[in-house]
Every structure is written in structure tokens, then in C-alpha cells.
Amino acid sequence: MQTEVITFGCRLNAFESEVMRAHAQKAGLEDTIIVNSCAVTAEAVRQARQSIRRLRRERPHAHIIVTGCAAQIEPERFAAMPEVNRVLGNEEKLRPESYLDTAAQARVRVNDIMEVREIAPHLVTSFEGQTRAFVQVQNGCNHRCTFCVIPFGRGNSRSVPVAEVVTQVRLLVEQGFREIVFTGVDISAYGEDLPGRPTLGMLVKRVLSAVPELPRLRLSSIDAAEVDDTLCNLMATEARLMPHLHLSVQAGDDMILKRMKRRHLRGDIIAFAEKMRRIRPDIVFGADLIAGFPTETEAMFEQSLALIEEAHLTWLHVFPYSARQGTPAAKMPQVPPALRKERAARLREAGRQQEIRFLQSRIGKASHVLAEQDGMGRSEHFAPVRLSAHAKPGSLHSIMPIRVENGVLCGN
């Protein structure tokens, strides 16, 4: 039985899972399961541990390797699980030698991620079960939001050189991928550590110029406080850059944003959204929002709720606040868990209403859709679209939606 990779969390993990899969296959590992964990919330860690226990019950003789952010931050906790054979850190998991003669290697290999200064080049040629390809352009984060443990799992910000990104994108396009998604931990900080300090916009411009056969380029989560002018100009002029930006917002109240140690205020998100709509009128925004951050009053929460409509935030990722050990926010006065969940549900409902309005606004307007599985696809705005059941996954289609059905655009 070949290596199986179980991926939790972000698109960067999805990219790295393919790197690990290739290393494990080249090393000839058999009956091996790699669990690539996430640490963004306590629930994500719980799900990883639950999955590990289930995998051991289902495959009692498999060699289970645990890695990812949760393993990097709490290696001893995963090493203590009797179901786990090895624990690898986020740097070690990407090294080919980590998968050679695993029986002779240390059971736990996790270094100090803060000492890592560069990204080793990795060329990925396939993404199992995916119709769009993820390309890592950056890793780590130099900021220290008071609720976040991810810098301790990923280290400080470091960027992939422009030439290496171009090579990776070209290789994936040659493999037949029609859409590329740039991913990282803080891609808005791209290039700060590179010679000449190229920006994310400069990288996007170079890739689109160097790989003219790439039909679609999409960006993962960005920080509105760091978007450069080049990227804004490209959004206005380059049709291959998808009109969909996912913003790391987190809250809509200025006091909460300051306690989170964010780099923007409420008005900055509204102003950014208005600016981008002037540049690209059909643009749609996604957003990350945290419900029930410590000290959040009902009035503060209402500010977040109102921001969804004021900034026209559509595709929401809503999380009830999760206290992470060692973070400043964990020491602040906590909102009761039941209230966090209730507020999260209200945010999600507001997002659902925004989705309905947006989907209805697309009726009668041409949509360009990347086919996925089972006759479904995603438009340039990341809207779900129903296609013919015979649409080949990974192919591009133009349709004219005539109705919305169960949250999906339909062309007939």
C-alpha cells in the first residue's frame, strides 16, 4: 500500500503535502500514513488527534508520521500518543532524507523553526484530487497577533524567489492545470526578505508575463494593510487575475482590532473594499472573522456584524475564538464559549445572506467556470456553479446563469 497523506488546514499545507507525497514515494515507503496537521484553533488540533486514533484503529500495522503546525508547536504531545511512530517538524517534513530508512531515524525530529531563514526549492507536478494547483510563494509571519500561534509553527517570513515561482507555475501549466493559487502564511509580505524587495504585485506581474498560457491566477488570503500599488493596477487591467480577494479581517471593531494587534482598523477595510470595487467593479471579497474575541461586548460584536454588509464581504470563514496557550489573548478576560458560538452563527448567517445577494447579482452575466468533480465548478468569483455532469474536471467553461438553486448558480 502506497503512502497516504491526510491534510488539515490551509492551502500551504496542501502544497506541502504533495512535496511529502513525492518524497515518500521516491523513498519507497509502504503502508505509511502522513498526517499534516493544523494549529490555527484548538479544534483543529483535536481533529488531528482524533484522526490519528481512528487511522490506527483502521490500519493497525501502518507507519504513522505526524507533522504540520500542531506537531511543530507541540511535538511532545503527539510523540506521547501510542498511535504515532514519528513526529516531524515543518522544516524536516520537506527534506527528502526524512523519508529514507525511517526505522533508523530519531522518533522526533523537530528543530527551532525561528532559525529557518530560507525556503528550500520544491517542484510539484500534481495535486491529488485537485483541479486547481497551489503554489507556495511565501512562508512564515513576522507579525505577532495576540490570538495566533502560527508564527511559532511556521517561523518568520521568508519568500520564494521570483524565478523559482515562475518555474513552478510553468511546470504546473504544462501538466494541464488551468488555475494556479498563490499561497503562503502572509503572502502580502512577499519579497521583504529578497534582494531588491520585490512585492507581491511585482511577482504576479512577472508570472503573468512569463507564463502567457496560464488562464487563471488566484490569490489566497491577503492583508489589506500591505497590498501594493502594482497589485491594484493589475487587478484593474489583467483579466487572468481573478476578481476575488480573501481578506484577513478578523474583527470589525477598532478596540478589538487593537487588542488583536492587527495592522488595520475598521475604516481601512471599508476604504480598501471601496477602492478595489472602483478598480474592478465585479470584484468579490472573502474574509476571516473571529467571533467572541476576549473582552468583546455585544456592541463590539455588532460592529463586526455590520462590517459584513458595509464592506460587502461574501465568502466568510468564521471561527469562534479559540484560546491558544502562550498567546497574550489567552490571558485576557474571556467571552463564554456558548456566546462565542452564538455570535459565530450570527456572523455565518449574515455571510449567507451576502452570498445569496451576490449569486443573484450574477444571474444573466457570463461566468467563466473551472470544472471540479461531479458536474460542479467555481467561477472566476469563486461562486459554486452547476455544470454538465460530463464536464471534465480541470476544464474551463463559459455559462450564462439563469437561476440560483440551493446556493449554486445554474445555467439551465
C-alpha positions in Angstrom: 0.0 0.0 0.0 1.4 3.4 -1.0 1.8 6.4 1.2 -1.4 8.2 2.2 -1.3 11.9 3.1 -4.0 13.4 5.3 -4.1 17.2 5.1 -5.6 19.5 7.6 -5.8 23.3 7.4 -4.6 25.7 4.8 -3.6 25.7 1.1 0.0 25.9 2.1 -0.4 22.6 3.8 -2.0 21.2 0.7 1.1 22.2 -1.3 3.5 20.8 1.2 1.5 17.5 1.3 2.3 17.0 -2.3 6.0 17.6 -1.6 5.9 15.0 1.1 4.0 12.5 -1.0 6.6 12.8 -3.7 9.5 12.3 -1.2 7.8 9.3 0.4 7.1 7.6 -2.9 10.7 8.2 -4.1 11.9 6.7 -0.9 9.8 3.6 -1.5 7.8 3.9 1.8 4.9 1.4 2.0 1.9 1.2 4.3 2.7 4.7 5.6 0.3 7.5 6.6 1.4 11.1 6.9 -0.8 13.4 8.9 -0.2 17.0 8.1 -1.7 18.9 11.0 -3.1 22.4 11.6 -2.8 24.5 14.7 -4.9 27.6 13.9 -7.5 26.6 16.6 -7.7 24.1 19.5 -10.4 22.3 17.5 -8.0 21.8 14.5 -5.6 20.1 16.9 -8.3 18.0 18.4 -9.4 16.9 14.9 -5.9 15.9 14.0 -5.5 13.8 17.2 -8.9 12.2 16.6 -8.0 11.3 13.1 -4.7 9.7 14.2 -6.5 7.5 16.7 -9.1 6.5 14.0 -6.3 5.8 11.4 -4.5 3.4 13.9 -7.8 1.5 14.5 -8.4 1.1 10.8 -4.7 0.3 9.9 -3.1 -1.2 12.9 0.2 -2.0 11.1 0.7 1.3 9.3 3.6 3.6 10.0 2.1 6.9 11.1 4.1 10.1 10.7 2.7 13.3 12.2 3.9 16.7 11.0 2.5 20.2 10.3 2.0 23.2 12.6 0.4 21.3 15.5 3.3 18.9 15.6 5.9 21.7 15.3 4.3 23.6 18.2 3.6 20.6 20.5 5.9 17.7 19.4 5.9 16.1 22.8 2.1 15.9 22.8 2.0 14.0 19.6 5.0 11.9 20.5 3.2 10.7 23.6 0.4 9.2 21.5 0.9 5.5 21.3 -0.6 5.5 17.7 2.3 7.7 16.4 5.5 6.3 15.0 7.3 9.5 14.2 7.0 13.3 14.6 8.5 15.7 12.0 8.7 19.4 12.2 7.6 21.8 9.5 11.1 22.1 8.1 12.1 18.4 8.4 8.9 17.2 6.7 10.1 18.8 3.4 13.5 17.2 3.4 13.9 14.1 1.2 16.2 12.4 3.7 13.5 12.4 6.3 11.8 9.6 4.4 14.9 7.4 3.9 15.4 4.5 6.3 12.9 5.8 8.7 13.4 3.0 11.2 17.0 4.2 11.8 16.0 7.8 12.4 15.0 9.6 15.6 11.4 9.3 16.5 11.1 13.0 17.0 12.8 15.4 14.6 11.6 19.0 15.2 14.1 21.9 15.0 13.7 25.6 16.1 11.6 27.0 13.3 12.6 30.5 14.2 16.2 29.7 13.0 15.0 29.0 9.4 15.8 31.8 7.1 15.2 30.5 3.6 12.7 28.3 1.7 14.2 25.2 0.0 13.0 24.9 -3.6 10.3 22.3 -4.3 8.8 21.5 -7.6 5.4 19.9 -7.5 3.9 18.3 -10.6 0.5 17.1 -9.4 -2.2 17.6 -6.7 -4.1 14.5 -5.9 -7.9 15.1 -6.3 -7.5 18.8 -7.1 -8.4 20.7 -10.2 -6.5 23.8 -9.3 -2.9 23.9 -8.2 -1.4 25.7 -5.2 2.0 27.3 -5.4 3.9 28.4 -2.3 5.3 31.9 -2.7 6.0 32.6 0.9 6.1 31.0 4.4 6.1 32.3 8.0 5.0 35.6 9.5 6.8 38.5 11.1 3.8 39.8 12.9 2.5 38.7 16.3 -1.3 38.9 16.5 -2.3 38.3 20.1 -4.5 35.3 19.3 -2.2 33.5 16.8 0.3 30.6 17.3 1.0 30.1 13.6 4.4 32.1 13.7 5.6 29.5 16.2 4.7 26.7 13.8 5.9 28.4 10.7 8.7 30.8 11.8 9.4 34.2 10.4 8.5 35.4 6.9 10.6 34.2 4.0 9.9 34.3 0.3 10.4 32.0 -2.7 12.5 33.8 -5.3 10.6 35.1 -8.4 12.4 32.8 -10.8 11.5 29.7 -8.8 7.9 30.7 -8.7 7.8 31.2 -12.4 9.4 27.8 -13.0 6.8 26.1 -10.7 3.9 27.8 -12.4 5.1 26.9 -15.8 5.6 23.3 -14.8 2.1 23.0 -13.5 0.6 24.7 -16.6 2.5 22.2 -18.7 0.8 19.4 -16.6 -2.6 20.8 -17.6 -3.6 22.9 -14.6 -5.8 25.9 -15.8 -5.8 27.7 -12.5 -3.0 28.5 -10.1 -3.5 29.7 -6.5 -0.6 31.6 -4.8 -0.4 30.6 -1.2 1.6 31.2 2.0 1.1 32.3 5.5 1.3 36.1 4.8 1.7 36.5 1.1 1.1 40.2 1.3 4.6 40.4 2.9 6.1 38.7 -0.1 9.6 39.8 -1.1 10.6 41.8 2.1 13.5 39.4 2.6 14.6 39.1 -1.0 17.2 41.2 -2.9 15.6 44.2 -4.4 12.5 43.6 -2.2 10.0 42.6 -5.0 6.4 43.0 -3.9 3.5 40.5 -4.4 2.2 42.7 -7.2 5.6 42.5 -8.9 5.6 38.7 -8.6 2.1 38.4 -10.1 3.1 40.7 -13.0 6.2 38.7 -13.7 4.4 35.3 -13.6 1.5 36.5 -15.9 4.1 37.9 -18.3 6.4 34.9 -18.2 3.6 32.3 -18.5 1.2 33.7 -21.0 -0.5 30.3 -21.4 -1.7 30.4 -17.8 -5.5 31.1 -18.0 -6.3 31.9 -14.3 -4.3 33.1 -11.3 -5.9 33.5 -7.9 -4.5 34.8 -4.6 -5.1 33.2 -1.2 -5.6 35.3 1.9 -4.1 38.7 1.9 -3.7 41.6 4.4 -5.4 44.8 3.1 -2.8 46.8 5.0 0.0 45.6 2.8 -1.4 45.5 -0.7 0.9 47.3 -3.1 0.0 49.6 -6.0 1.3 47.2 -8.6 -1.2 44.6 -7.5 -4.0 47.1 -7.5 -3.1 48.1 -11.1 -3.1 44.5 -12.2 -6.5 43.9 -10.7 -7.7 46.7 -12.9 -6.1 45.6 -16.1 -5.4 41.9 -16.0 -8.4 39.6 -16.7 -6.4 36.5 -15.9 -6.1 37.7 -12.3 -9.3 36.5 -10.7 -11.7 39.2 -9.2 -11.7 37.5 -5.8 -9.7 38.6 -2.8 -9.9 36.9 0.6 -9.1 39.4 3.3 -7.6 38.7 6.7 -10.1 40.9 8.6 -10.7 39.1 11.9 -13.0 41.8 13.5 -14.9 44.9 12.8 -14.4 46.9 16.0 -11.4 49.2 16.4 -10.8 48.4 20.0 -10.9 44.6 19.4 -8.6 45.1 16.4 -6.1 46.9 18.6 -6.3 44.2 21.2 -5.7 41.7 18.5 -2.6 43.7 17.4 -3.9 43.9 13.8 -2.4 46.4 11.4 -5.7 47.9 10.2 -8.8 49.5 11.6 -12.4 49.1 10.6 -12.4 52.0 8.3 -9.3 50.7 6.5 -11.2 47.6 5.4 -14.2 49.6 4.1 -11.9 52.0 2.3 -9.9 49.2 0.7 -13.1 47.4 -0.4 -14.4 50.6 -2.0 -11.1 51.3 -3.7 -10.9 47.8 -5.2 -14.6 48.0 -6.4 -13.7 51.2 -8.2 -10.8 49.4 -9.8 -12.6 46.2 -10.6 -16.4 46.7 -10.2 -17.2 43.0 -10.2 -14.7 42.0 -7.5 -15.9 39.9 -4.6 -14.4 39.6 -1.2 -14.0 36.7 1.2 -12.9 37.3 4.8 -11.7 35.6 8.0 -13.7 36.7 11.1 -13.3 35.7 14.7 -16.4 35.7 17.0 -16.1 36.2 20.7 -12.6 37.5 21.0 -11.7 38.3 24.6 -13.3 41.4 26.0 -15.8 41.6 23.0 -19.0 43.2 24.1 -22.3 42.9 22.2 -21.8 46.4 20.8 -18.3 45.5 19.6 -19.7 42.3 18.0 -22.4 44.4 16.3 -19.6 46.3 14.6 -18.2 43.1 13.1 -21.7 42.0 12.0 -22.3 45.4 10.3 -19.0 45.3 8.6 -20.0 42.3 6.5 -22.7 44.3 4.8 -20.8 47.7 4.7 -17.7 46.2 3.1 -19.7 43.6 1.1 -17.8 40.6 2.5 -19.2 37.5 0.9 -17.3 34.2 1.3 -16.7 34.1 5.0 -14.5 31.9 7.1 -15.9 32.4 10.6 -14.2 30.9 13.7 -15.4 31.1 17.4 -12.4 32.5 19.3 -10.1 29.7 20.4 -7.7 30.4 23.2 -4.2 29.2 22.3 -1.7 28.5 25.1 1.1 31.0 25.3 -0.7 33.8 23.4 -1.5 37.2 25.0 -5.1 36.9 24.2 -5.4 33.7 26.3 -4.7 35.8 29.4 -7.4 38.4 28.6 -10.9 38.2 30.1 -12.7 35.5 28.1 -16.1 35.5 26.4 -18.2 32.5 27.5 -17.8 29.6 24.9 -21.6 29.4 24.3 -21.7 33.1 23.5 -18.8 32.7 21.1 -20.6 30.0 19.2 -23.8 32.0 19.1 -22.0 35.0 17.7 -20.3 32.9 15.1 -23.6 31.5 14.0 -24.9 35.1 13.5 -21.9 36.1 11.5 -22.3 33.0 9.3 -26.0 33.8 8.7 -25.0 37.4 7.7 -22.5 35.9 5.3 -25.1 33.5 3.9 -27.3 36.5 3.1 -24.4 38.2 1.4 -23.8 35.0 -0.7 -27.4 34.9 -1.8 -27.4 38.6 -2.8 -24.1 38.1 -4.7 -25.2 35.0 -6.5 -28.5 36.6 -7.6 -26.5 39.6 -8.9 -24.7 37.2 -11.3 -27.8 35.9 -13.0 -27.7 36.8 -16.7 -24.0 37.7 -16.5 -21.4 35.4 -18.2 -19.4 33.2 -15.8 -16.2 31.5 -16.6 -16.0 28.3 -14.7 -13.3 25.8 -13.7 -14.9 22.4 -13.6 -14.4 20.3 -10.5 -15.9 17.0 -9.6 -19.5 15.7 -10.1 -20.5 18.4 -12.6 -19.7 21.2 -10.2 -17.3 24.1 -10.7 -16.1 27.5 -9.5 -16.5 30.8 -11.3 -13.8 33.5 -11.5 -15.5 34.9 -8.4 -15.2 31.5 -6.7 -19.0 31.1 -6.8 -20.2 27.5 -7.0 -21.7 26.6 -10.4 -23.5 23.6 -11.6 -22.2 22.3 -15.0 -23.0 19.4 -17.1 -22.2 16.0 -15.5 -19.9 15.4 -18.4 -17.7 18.4 -17.8 -14.1 17.2 -17.4 -12.5 18.2 -14.1 -10.0 20.9 -14.8 -11.6 22.2 -18.0 -12.8 25.7 -18.4 -16.4 26.6 -19.5 -18.4 29.8 -20.1 -22.0 29.8 -19.0 -24.9 32.2 -18.5 -26.5 31.6 -15.1 -30.3 31.8 -15.2 -31.1 31.0 -11.6 -29.8 30.2 -8.1 -30.6 26.9 -6.6 -29.6 25.9 -3.1 -26.7 28.4 -3.1 -25.4 27.3 -6.6 -25.5 29.2 -9.9 -27.3 27.1 -12.6 -27.2 27.6 -16.3 -30.2 25.6 -17.3 
